[in-house]
Amino acid sequence: MSADLVKRAAAVLPGGVNSNVRLPTAQTFFARGHGPRLWDVDGKEYVDYLLGQGPAFLGHAHPEVNAAVAEAVTRGMVYGAQHALEVEAVEKLLAAVGWADMARLGVSGTEAVQGALRLARAATGRRKVIGFAGQYHGWLDTVLMAHGPDGSGPGSLGQPPQYLADWVVTPFNDAEALRARFEAHPGQIAAVILEPMMCNSGAIAPRPGFLERLRELCTEHGAVLIFDEVVTGFRLAFGGAAQRFGVTPDLAIYGKAVAGGWPVAAIAGRRELLELFGDGRVNHSGTFNASVMAAAAVSATMDVLGRGTPYVTVEEHGTALMTGLRAIGERHGVPLHVQGLPAAFHVSFRAGDRPDTTVVDHASLQSLDLARYTRFGKVLAEHGIWVAGRGIWYVSAAHGEQELADALARFERALRNEAG
Ligand SMILES: Cc1ncc(COP(=O)(O)O)c(C=O)c1O
């Protein structure tokens, strides 16, 4: 059945997929997902640690979120005007985030990034933006960077290089380099935008003090601090990375886990910034923003997450999984490298006989044998573990003891197979 679908897809979808991120998995078609597991069209079952690239933080087809959406859509989908659910959804979102005064809902993380950068530039009257090598903020011309070893420059054919002319790229976790970038462009930096924990390139937590220093530098130089919490939001804590690491940005972008798998993103932040949308001077628009489905999904997701138990489950499962994977590596004498937090961690192999190094930025990530893991990712899929080839593992609140046992057993079998 899958062979037929692959052929049909290749005939009508470029590359057989609807997002370039999925090109490496163009051969796989899923029939359904339930909780922490997926089933492909040939009936094969997988423990899922990709979670749709993050959104299925509550597991697939969460009954409470799905029921809320199903009930809400009986009243219509988009009105071209306001409805009570969107107010309720944003009130709950702000209560979760804790530090933000207002928010706008949208559809994708990419466009929310666009909105936040526009707000920062409008508020400061400046153009330049500091970003970090290897981080990802969406696929638009104005933000897409090459993901290669140096982590900067246009990321796509057809992307005019001048669209990135206002970017200043610096290494993550290096406060001194950041200070130097500010000083090299005095009075010109509108914003610093970052994944507060890098998850698109490794799973690299901020070094102690790094985010605090970043916050100070932004305040000192009058730049807007934007946390891109598309991955970390509602995953690392109910209040995202800002809560987990105890540093408050001026603006933050949420997506993925914010709506239990439904396509929703949000821009949240300080009132004086968000109000620039409110009087119409800064444009933020979208036909599907805060649709009935979106608002219902956010509202129900906030209810489920707000009970707190998802974070306990994820922390326990992720910790046990990381420990178990490391132990398997040791048992087999394989130089496995496992780094990150229980909710999002990175698995790879150390290269040659290099000692176990801690990866702190995009450059040091390149010291790992990333290509070997990408190949191994396919072996994992054959053995019933669904993960991204780039090494990130996402844990959901639906992963339980059975998934832990299955995942570790399958991983060990895959490793034996990989080693030949
Ligand atoms: C940190 C980060 N920002 C922005 C985006 C873009 O979000 P979307 O794919 O919803 O446009 C992503 C997507 O993976 C992301 O990981």
The ligand as a Tripos MOL2 file, in Angstrom:
@<TRIPOS>MOLECULE
LIG
   16    16     1     0     0
SMALL
NO_CHARGES

@<TRIPOS>ATOM
      1 C1         12.2990   27.6940   16.7670 C.3       1 LIG1
      2 C2         11.3790   27.7220   15.6040 C.ar      1 LIG1
      3 N1         10.9130   28.9000   15.1720 N.ar      1 LIG1
      4 C3         10.0570   28.9880   14.1340 C.ar      1 LIG1
      5 C4          9.6420   27.8690   13.4610 C.ar      1 LIG1
      6 C5          8.6960   27.9780   12.3170 C.3       1 LIG1
      7 O1          7.4460   27.4890   12.6910 O.3       1 LIG1
      8 P1          6.4240   26.9280   11.5930 P.3       1 LIG1
      9 O2          7.0280   25.6760   11.0280 O.co2     1 LIG1
     10 O3          5.1540   26.6930   12.3570 O.co2     1 LIG1
     11 O4          6.2670   27.9950   10.5710 O.co2     1 LIG1
     12 C6         10.0970   26.6110   13.8800 C.ar      1 LIG1
     13 C7          9.6820   25.3870   13.1880 C.2       1 LIG1
     14 O5         10.1620   24.3030   13.4000 O.2       1 LIG1
     15 C8         10.9940   26.5350   14.9800 C.ar      1 LIG1
     16 O6         11.4770   25.3640   15.4120 O.3       1 LIG1
@<TRIPOS>BOND
     1     1     2 1
     2     2     3 ar
     3     2    15 ar
     4     3     4 ar
     5     4     5 ar
     6     5     6 1
     7     5    12 ar
     8     6     7 1
     9     7     8 1
    10     8     9 2
    11     8    10 1
    12     8    11 1
    13    12    13 1
    14    12    15 ar
    15    13    14 2
    16    15    16 1
@<TRIPOS>SUBSTRUCTURE
     1 LIG1         1 GROUP 0 **** ****
